Amino acid sequence: MYSIGGFLMALADSVPGVSGGTIAFLLGFYDKFIGSLHNIISGNKQEKIDALKFLIRLGIGWIIGFLLAVLAITSIFESHIYQVSSLFLGFIIFSIPIFLKDEKNVLMGKYINLIFTLIGALLVVGITLLNSQTSNDENSISGGFLSYIFIFISAMLAISAMVLPGISGSTILLILGLYFPVITAVKNLIHFDLSALPIVIVFGFGVLFGIVSVVKIINICLKKFRSQTIYMVLGLMLGSLYSIVRGPETLSEPQPAMDLHSFSIIFFLIGGAIIAVMQLAKYLKDKKISKN
């Protein structure tokens, strides 16, 4: 199940609109994901072993999903963006009731924290609006030390967004003008073009540094300020609906934002069906564990 979850996270991370963190939250393993990343950094020996086992299973699915996205699926997204956007809308809308049910103990009676929902939604909407003002037609990165510093910092920001539900790291890269250059660099490296290696290495180090920085903060928020954090996550998820609708505008050849005519009810329902299957698998697994 975690490998499938990692696969779906990678698909979400690879295109602007919805983050991998959103998928992890919707599928019910976000706490385990953040906790495992935290334990790898600062856990004891047994915690590190358990975290490594989980992250390897998740990582296998993520790597497969990311490679498919870079090699083939990205072009499918370009040509079928409205169907893909409808699928992601299905993921989120069908999952929100499940999310609310799972977290009802920290939500009930603490409605003052709805202010964090508003903040989360406005944050994603604001980033989406900022992205709509950004040109996305660059496919290369100029060389030089300052360029590599910019790539490193951008990678930190992008991975921080990817592990937060609702904010797409790909959208951050688009705003910074690095989405297509980074995707192109990875694609070239897969085809053994070693000229892309420095960019990928610098970006990778930025990702690692970003994970170390942001995971500790998220872990503390989930443990000590869970109600406020969950309310904000709800806002991030709601805001991502707007980001998904505007997603077609972020393509290399921008398309109109999704409307009722371009919305695909079939793919929307497929998204809901995938969530239902994943929830059934989670239920059966939990039931099996409770029996043992």
C-alpha positions in Angstrom: 0.0 0.0 0.0 2.8 2.4 0.9 4.5 1.8 -2.5 1.2 2.7 -4.2 1.0 5.8 -2.0 4.5 6.8 -2.9 3.6 6.3 -6.6 0.6 8.6 -6.3 2.7 11.2 -4.3 5.2 11.3 -7.2 2.6 11.9 -9.8 1.2 14.8 -7.7 4.7 16.2 -7.0 5.6 16.1 -10.7 2.9 18.4 -12.0 1.7 21.7 -10.7 -1.6 21.7 -8.7 -1.6 19.3 -5.8 1.3 18.3 -3.5 2.5 14.8 -2.6 1.9 15.8 1.0 -1.8 16.2 0.2 -1.9 12.6 -1.2 -0.2 11.3 2.0 -2.7 13.0 4.2 -5.6 11.8 2.1 -4.4 8.2 2.2 -3.9 8.4 6.0 -0.1 8.0 6.3 1.0 11.6 6.6 1.9 11.4 10.3 3.9 8.3 9.6 5.6 9.9 6.7 6.6 13.0 8.7 7.5 10.9 11.8 9.7 8.6 9.7 11.6 11.5 8.2 12.0 13.0 11.6 13.2 9.7 13.1 15.7 9.2 10.3 17.2 12.5 11.3 17.1 12.3 15.1 15.5 9.0 16.2 17.1 6.2 18.2 18.5 3.1 16.5 15.3 1.2 16.4 13.3 4.2 15.3 15.7 4.8 12.5 15.5 1.2 11.3 11.6 1.3 11.3 11.6 4.6 9.6 14.1 3.4 6.9 11.9 0.4 6.2 8.9 2.5 5.7 10.7 5.2 3.6 12.2 2.5 1.4 8.8 1.1 0.5 7.4 4.6 0.0 10.5 5.6 -2.0 10.3 2.7 -4.4 6.8 3.8 -5.5 7.8 7.4 -5.5 10.9 6.8 -7.8 8.8 4.7 -10.2 6.1 7.3 -10.3 8.6 10.2 -10.8 10.5 8.4 -13.6 7.3 7.7 -15.4 6.2 11.3 -14.9 9.4 12.7 -16.3 9.7 10.2 -19.3 6.1 9.9 -20.4 3.3 11.1 -18.0 4.3 14.8 -18.1 3.4 14.9 -21.8 0.1 13.1 -21.1 -0.6 15.8 -18.5 0.0 18.4 -21.1 -2.4 16.8 -23.6 -5.0 15.7 -21.1 -4.7 18.3 -18.5 -8.4 18.7 -17.9 -8.9 15.0 -17.3 -5.9 14.9 -14.9 -7.2 18.1 -13.1 -10.6 16.5 -12.7 -8.9 13.3 -11.3 -7.1 15.4 -8.7 -10.3 17.2 -7.8 -11.9 13.9 -7.2 -9.0 12.9 -5.0 -9.4 15.9 -2.7 -13.2 16.4 -2.7 -14.0 12.7 -1.9 -11.3 12.7 0.7 -12.2 15.7 2.7 -15.1 13.9 4.6 -12.7 11.1 5.4 -10.1 13.6 6.6 -12.7 15.3 8.8 -13.9 12.0 10.3 -10.3 10.9 11.0 -9.4 14.1 12.8 -12.8 14.9 14.4 -11.4 14.6 17.9 -9.0 17.6 17.4 -11.5 19.6 15.3 -14.6 19.4 17.5 -15.1 22.3 19.9 -12.1 24.2 18.6 -13.8 26.3 15.9 -11.7 29.4 16.8 -9.0 27.6 14.9 -11.0 28.0 11.7 -8.8 31.2 11.2 -6.0 28.8 10.4 -8.2 27.2 7.7 -8.7 30.7 6.2 -4.9 31.4 6.3 -4.1 28.1 4.7 -6.6 28.6 1.8 -5.5 32.2 1.2 -1.8 31.0 1.2 -2.4 28.5 -1.6 -4.7 30.9 -3.6 -2.1 33.6 -3.3 0.7 31.4 -4.5 -1.5 30.3 -7.4 -2.3 33.9 -8.4 1.4 34.8 -8.2 2.2 31.8 -10.4 -0.3 33.1 -13.0 1.9 36.2 -13.4 5.0 34.0 -14.1 6.3 33.2 -17.5 7.0 29.4 -18.0 8.7 29.3 -21.3 12.3 28.9 -20.1 13.7 25.4 -20.5 17.4 26.0 -19.6 19.4 27.4 -16.7 22.3 29.7 -17.2 25.5 28.4 -15.6 27.5 30.1 -12.9 27.8 30.0 -9.1 24.9 32.3 -8.4 22.6 30.1 -10.6 23.6 27.1 -8.5 22.9 29.0 -5.3 19.4 29.9 -6.7 18.8 26.3 -7.6 19.7 25.1 -4.1 17.5 27.6 -2.4 14.6 26.9 -4.8 14.9 23.2 -4.2 14.7 23.8 -0.4 11.5 25.8 -0.9 10.0 23.3 -3.4 10.5 20.3 -1.1 9.1 22.2 1.8 6.0 22.8 -0.2 5.9 19.1 -1.4 5.7 17.7 2.2 3.0 20.3 3.2 -0.5 19.2 2.2 -2.1 21.6 -0.3 1.0 23.5 -1.6 2.5 22.1 -4.8 6.3 22.2 -4.9 6.0 22.1 -8.7 4.0 25.4 -8.5 6.8 26.9 -6.4 9.3 25.9 -9.1 7.1 27.4 -11.8 6.9 30.7 -9.9 10.7 30.7 -9.7 11.1 29.8 -13.4 12.8 26.4 -12.7 10.1 23.8 -13.2 10.8 23.1 -16.9 14.6 23.5 -16.6 14.7 21.0 -13.7 12.4 18.5 -15.5 14.5 18.9 -18.6 17.7 18.3 -16.7 16.4 15.2 -15.0 15.1 13.9 -18.4 18.5 14.6 -20.0 20.3 12.8 -17.2 18.0 9.7 -17.6 19.2 9.7 -21.2 22.8 9.8 -20.0 23.4 13.4 -20.8 26.0 14.1 -18.0 26.0 17.8 -18.7 22.8 17.9 -16.6 24.5 16.2 -13.6 25.6 19.4 -11.8 22.1 20.9 -11.8 20.5 17.6 -10.6 23.2 17.2 -7.8 22.7 20.8 -6.6 19.0 20.5 -6.7 19.2 17.1 -4.8 21.3 18.7 -2.0 18.8 21.5 -1.7 16.0 18.9 -1.4 17.9 17.1 1.4 18.6 20.3 3.3 15.0 21.4 2.9 13.7 18.1 4.3 16.0 18.4 7.4 14.8 21.9 8.0 11.1 21.6 7.5 10.3 18.1 8.9 11.3 19.0 12.5 8.9 22.0 12.4 6.0 20.0 11.0 6.6 17.2 13.5 6.5 19.7 16.4 3.3 21.3 15.0 1.5 18.0 14.6 2.4 16.9 18.2 2.0 20.2 20.2 -0.4 22.2 18.0 -2.3 19.5 16.2 -5.7 21.3 16.2 -4.3 24.4 14.6 -2.2 22.4 12.2 -5.1 20.2 11.1 -7.3 23.2 10.6 -4.6 24.8 8.5 -4.1 21.6 6.5 -7.8 21.7 5.7 -7.4 25.2 4.4 -4.4 24.2 2.3 -6.5 21.3 0.8 -9.4 23.6 0.0 -7.1 26.2 -1.5 -5.5 23.5 -3.7 -8.9 23.0 -5.4 -8.5 26.5 -6.8 -4.9 25.8 -7.7 -6.0 22.6 -9.6 -8.7 24.5 -11.5 -6.1 27.1 -12.6 -3.5 24.3 -13.3 -3.9 24.4 -17.2 -2.6 27.9 -17.2 0.8 26.7 -15.9 1.6 24.5 -18.9 4.4 25.3 -21.2 1.7 26.2 -23.7 -0.9 27.6 -21.3 -4.5 26.5 -21.6 -7.7 28.2 -20.2 -8.5 27.4 -16.6 -10.9 24.5 -16.2 -14.6 25.3 -16.3 -17.8 23.2 -16.3 -17.3 22.4 -20.0 -13.8 21.1 -19.7 -14.4 19.4 -16.3 -14.5 15.6 -16.7 -17.1 13.9 -14.4 -15.7 10.5 -15.4 -12.2 11.2 -14.2 -13.6 13.0 -11.2 -15.4 9.8 -10.2 -12.3 7.7 -11.0 -10.5 9.9 -8.4 -13.1 9.2 -5.9 -13.0 5.5 -6.7 -9.2 5.4 -6.2 -9.7 7.0 -2.8 -12.4 4.5 -1.9 -10.1 1.5 -2.9 -7.2 3.0 -0.9 -9.5 3.5 2.1 -10.8 -0.1 1.8 -7.2 -1.4 1.7 -6.3 0.7 4.8 -9.4 -0.7 6.6 -8.6 -4.3 5.8 -4.9 -3.8 6.8 -5.9 -2.2 10.1 -8.4 -5.0 10.8 -5.8 -7.6 10.1 -3.4 -5.9 12.5 -6.0 -5.6 15.2 -6.7 -9.4 15.0 -2.9 -10.2 15.5 
